[in-house]
């Protein structure tokens, strides 16, 4: 079996359509289909099937796609054995991150490792794993109770666990309380992220604990924008404890009866970590994150 054909099968499973594979690999959809047909001729069972207008993997196709991870990793390891010069420290490394992680860590990461190429990608939680097809390292976040990342096709490197706090204006009446509960905060207007993004689950839990729906006034994904709205009025928002810059206009309080937090992890494809430049960037990122937002 041709490794290139195996890669196409894997990409089809992860990207979901022939058109998406073609766009990612800069080839035509017909070329993708033709090469998958070549791979199919070498297999005794169907690897793909039509589901409506989409071409999807069969159980056998998914099994072969999973096995191709080991094939690609072995091939990558073999190519690296030719010589370390192929993996010079100055080789560019691409890093994607959600907004608050980018605000906190991109600048010190670039200052310490100029070969980094950064991109902000604020996507729903379920879409982070797919980004490893386009970036070497992906900083992703998920709530503590969310399903784990798909470790069968990713390498997951835990970075930090970050508490989530209720943010309010420094002039807000709730600042007089040293201890807040879900019932306390449920009577005030709220700023939420958009549906499908991390943190919506915490707001759902607050509403359930308080026994009443929250009054969601605004939906803002960018924490710096949410913080400015919180500082100017009586709305509340959830803000992260480590990656939120200090602001005298804001007060952050934990929920005593509903501890909340998120995992910040680095996602990557297994074979990517065979590159010395990627490992160096990852080590630098771990160091910066371990020192806090002032790095």
C-alpha positions in Angstrom: 0.0 0.0 0.0 1.2 3.5 -0.9 1.7 5.7 2.2 0.3 8.6 0.3 -2.9 6.7 -0.3 -3.1 5.8 3.4 -2.7 9.4 4.2 -5.7 10.3 2.0 -7.8 7.6 3.7 -6.8 9.0 7.1 -7.6 12.6 6.0 -11.0 11.6 4.7 -11.8 10.1 8.1 -10.7 13.2 10.0 -11.9 15.9 7.6 -15.2 14.3 6.6 -15.4 14.9 2.9 -13.4 14.4 -0.3 -13.7 18.2 -1.0 -12.2 19.0 2.4 -9.3 16.6 1.8 -8.7 18.2 -1.6 -8.6 21.7 -0.1 -6.2 20.7 2.6 -3.8 18.9 0.3 -4.1 21.4 -2.6 -5.2 18.8 -5.1 -8.5 18.2 -7.0 -11.4 16.2 -5.6 -11.2 13.9 -8.6 -7.5 13.2 -7.8 -8.5 12.3 -4.3 -11.2 9.9 -5.5 -8.9 8.3 -8.1 -6.1 7.6 -5.5 -8.6 6.2 -3.0 -9.8 3.9 -5.8 -6.3 2.7 -6.3 -6.0 2.0 -2.5 -9.4 0.2 -2.6 -8.1 -2.2 -5.3 -5.4 -3.4 -2.9 -7.9 -4.2 -0.1 -10.2 -7.3 0.0 -13.1 -5.4 1.7 -14.7 -2.0 1.0 -12.9 0.9 2.7 -15.4 3.6 1.9 -19.1 3.9 1.2 -21.6 6.5 0.1 -23.8 8.1 2.8 -26.1 10.4 0.9 -23.8 12.6 -1.2 -20.8 12.1 1.1 -18.1 9.4 0.9 -17.3 8.0 4.4 -15.1 5.3 5.8 -16.4 1.8 6.5 -15.4 0.0 9.7 -12.5 -1.6 7.7 -11.6 1.9 6.4 -11.5 3.3 9.9 -9.3 0.4 11.1 -6.9 0.9 8.2 -6.8 4.7 8.8 -6.0 4.1 12.5 -3.2 1.7 11.5 -1.9 4.3 9.1 -0.9 6.5 12.1 1.7 3.8 13.0 2.8 3.6 9.4 3.3 7.3 9.1 5.1 7.5 12.4 7.4 4.7 11.4 8.1 6.3 8.1 8.8 9.6 9.7 11.2 8.0 12.2 13.0 6.3 9.4 13.4 9.6 7.4 14.7 11.3 10.5 17.4 8.6 10.9 19.0 9.8 7.6 20.4 12.8 9.4 19.7 15.3 12.1 20.4 18.1 9.6 16.9 17.5 8.3 15.5 18.7 11.6 17.5 21.9 12.2 16.5 23.9 15.3 15.5 26.9 13.1 12.8 25.0 11.1 9.5 26.9 11.4 6.9 25.3 13.8 3.2 26.2 13.5 1.2 26.8 16.6 -2.6 27.5 16.9 -4.4 28.6 20.0 -7.7 29.8 21.2 -7.8 33.6 21.9 -7.0 33.8 25.6 -4.1 31.4 25.3 -2.8 33.4 22.3 -3.0 36.6 24.2 -1.2 35.2 27.2 1.5 33.0 25.5 2.1 33.9 21.9 4.3 37.0 22.5 6.7 35.3 25.0 6.8 32.2 22.9 7.8 34.1 19.8 10.3 36.1 21.8 12.0 33.0 23.0 11.6 30.9 19.8 11.6 33.0 16.6 10.9 30.0 14.4 7.3 29.8 15.7 4.5 30.7 13.3 1.3 31.5 15.4 -2.4 31.6 14.5 -5.4 32.3 16.6 -8.2 29.7 16.1 -11.3 30.1 18.3 -13.4 27.1 17.5 -16.1 25.0 19.2 -14.5 22.4 21.6 -15.3 19.5 19.3 -13.3 21.0 16.4 -9.9 21.4 18.1 -8.7 17.8 17.2 -9.2 18.5 13.5 -6.7 21.4 13.7 -3.8 19.1 14.1 -4.0 18.4 10.4 -3.1 22.1 9.7 -0.8 23.0 12.7 2.1 21.3 14.4 0.9 22.2 17.9 -2.7 23.1 18.9 -3.5 24.7 22.2 -7.0 23.5 23.1 -9.3 23.9 26.1 -12.1 21.8 27.5 -14.1 21.8 30.7 -13.2 19.4 33.4 -16.3 17.2 32.9 -16.1 17.2 29.1 -15.2 14.0 27.2 -11.4 13.5 26.8 -9.7 14.3 23.5 -9.5 11.3 21.0 -6.2 10.0 22.2 -6.4 7.1 19.6 -5.4 9.5 16.9 -3.8 12.4 18.8 -1.0 12.9 21.3 -2.4 15.0 24.2 0.1 16.9 26.4 -1.6 18.5 29.5 -0.4 22.1 30.0 -2.3 23.5 32.9 -5.7 23.2 34.8 -7.1 26.7 35.0 -9.9 27.7 37.4 -12.9 29.7 36.1 -14.1 32.6 38.2 -17.2 34.8 38.2 -16.1 38.3 36.9 -18.0 41.4 38.0 -17.4 45.2 37.9 -15.4 46.5 40.9 -18.6 48.5 41.7 -20.9 45.5 41.6 -23.0 44.8 44.7 -21.7 41.2 44.8 -18.2 42.4 45.5 -19.3 42.9 49.2 -19.7 39.1 49.5 -16.6 37.1 50.1 -18.4 33.9 49.2 -20.6 33.4 46.2 -23.0 30.6 45.4 -24.9 29.7 42.2 -28.1 31.2 43.7 -26.3 34.5 44.3 -25.2 34.9 40.7 -28.3 33.5 39.0 -30.3 36.7 39.5 -28.0 38.9 37.5 -27.6 39.3 33.7 -24.9 37.2 32.1 -22.4 37.3 29.3 -22.0 33.9 27.7 -19.8 32.4 24.9 -21.5 31.2 21.8 -23.2 27.8 21.8 -20.8 24.8 21.4 -17.8 26.6 22.8 -16.3 25.7 26.2 -17.8 27.4 29.3 -21.4 27.1 28.1 -21.6 23.9 30.2 -20.6 25.8 33.4 -23.4 28.3 32.9 -25.8 25.4 32.4 -24.6 23.9 35.7 -25.0 27.3 37.5 -28.6 27.5 36.3 -29.3 23.9 37.3 -27.8 24.4 40.8 -29.8 27.7 41.2 -33.0 26.1 40.0 -33.6 28.9 37.5 -32.5 29.9 33.9 -29.8 32.5 33.6 -30.6 35.8 31.8 -28.1 35.6 29.0 -27.8 39.2 27.6 -24.8 38.9 25.4 -22.8 36.2 23.6 -19.1 37.2 23.4 -16.3 34.7 22.8 -13.3 37.0 23.2 -12.6 37.4 26.9 -11.0 40.8 26.7 -14.3 42.1 25.1 -16.4 40.4 27.7 -14.2 41.9 30.4 -14.8 45.4 29.1 -18.5 44.9 29.1 -18.5 43.5 32.6 -16.4 46.4 33.8 -18.9 48.9 32.4 -22.1 47.5 33.9 -23.9 44.9 36.1 -23.5 41.8 33.9 -21.5 38.9 35.1 -19.2 36.6 33.0 -16.9 33.6 33.5 -13.3 34.5 33.1 -10.2 32.2 33.4 -8.0 32.6 36.5 -4.6 32.4 34.9 -4.9 33.8 31.5 -7.0 36.9 32.4 -4.8 40.0 32.7 -5.1 41.9 36.0 -7.7 44.7 35.6 -8.5 47.1 38.5 -12.0 47.5 37.0 -12.8 43.8 37.6 -13.2 41.6 40.6 -13.0 37.8 40.2 -14.7 35.5 42.7 -14.9 31.6 42.8 -18.2 29.8 43.2 -18.1 28.1 46.6 -20.7 25.5 45.7 -19.8 24.9 42.1 -16.0 24.8 41.5 -15.3 25.3 37.8 -12.2 24.9 35.7 -10.9 24.0 32.3 -8.0 21.9 31.0 -5.6 23.5 28.6 -3.8 20.9 26.6 -1.5 20.7 23.6 -2.8 18.5 20.8 -0.6 17.2 18.0 -0.2 14.2 15.7 2.1 11.5 17.1 4.6 11.7 14.3 5.0 15.5 14.6 6.8 15.1 17.9 9.7 13.3 16.1 10.8 16.7 15.0 13.3 18.2 17.3 12.1 21.8 16.5 8.6 20.9 17.5 9.8 19.4 20.8 11.8 22.5 21.5 8.8 24.7 21.0 6.7 22.4 23.2 9.3 22.6 26.0 9.4 26.4 25.7 5.6 26.5 25.9 5.5 24.3 29.0 8.1 26.6 30.7 6.1 29.8 29.8 2.8 28.3 30.9 4.3 27.0 34.2 5.4 30.5 35.1 2.0 32.0 34.7 0.7 34.8 32.5 3.7 37.0 33.1 6.0 34.2 31.9 
